Amino acid sequence: MANETKDVLTSERGDYYHQGVITKLFPSNNTGVVRTESGRELTFSYDLVILCGEAKSALDLKVGEPVGYDLGWTSSGLKITKIKTYPKPPTPGGGADSEGQRS
């Protein structure tokens, strides 16, 4: 008899990050905002956040992008300290970008 139990700490994506969506990016201030699943908005600093996943630089982040995040206490209060980006879902049609290719 297999005893299958689901780990309640894992997200829908199978990792241990909180889930949210990037709602604002301020490149001139090197900051951004993530809206959590509960609707709270938390800030992060480009200089202090650790990136993992698809994005290699804070400049790769896009508004509306779903992310995983981790929190930490800083001298400025509770902030996002780590952001994980996920691979983009395949587009319907499965073909390469056809921009510039006309028949």
C-alpha angles and dihedrals in degrees: 000000000000114000104210115185126174116228104239091206096063119095126228087267091058099250134102098248126115110247126236146138129248106244104171137020124190107187092175090060095033091235139114142182131232122197111218126219089262092053098255116138117225126185132223135188120230089220097051105035120097112223125208133166124035099344114081096179135027086245088066091065117103133199110256093027115137112233142175116231143184127209134222140173115253132175085268094053132256111357139164108264101176133031125191118196122200133219114272113255114251114265119244110263092040094227130126120263107293096195109134093017109108128167 
